Amino acid sequence: MRSARSNAKTVRWRTSSRSQNTNCVEVAALGRSNASPVAMRDSKDRGGPMLVFERQRWRDFVASTKDGEFDHESPSG
C-alpha cells in the first residue's frame, strides 16, 4: 500500500464552500473505494502535515458536526 503522503500528491483536494479565505482546510479521499482513508490539511501549508482518518471515523465526524455536537454556546452574562 502506498503511503498517505504519496497518495496526497495525486488526489483531488476539496475546500468547503463555507470556508473563509484565510481559515481553510482541504479534504481528499486517498483512494477510490468507499473504505479509503480521508486526509485533511491546511490550505495555507499544502506541503505540511495532514491528518488521515479511517473513512468511517470521518463519516462519524461529519455527521456529528452536522448534528451540532461541536457547536459552542455563547457565554451568558
Long-range contacts (C-beta under 8 A, 24 or more apart in sequence): 4-30, 4-37, 4-39, 4-50, 4-52, 5-50, 7-31, 7-39, 8-39, 8-41, 8-50, 11-39, 13-41, 13-46, 15-43, 19-43, 29-55
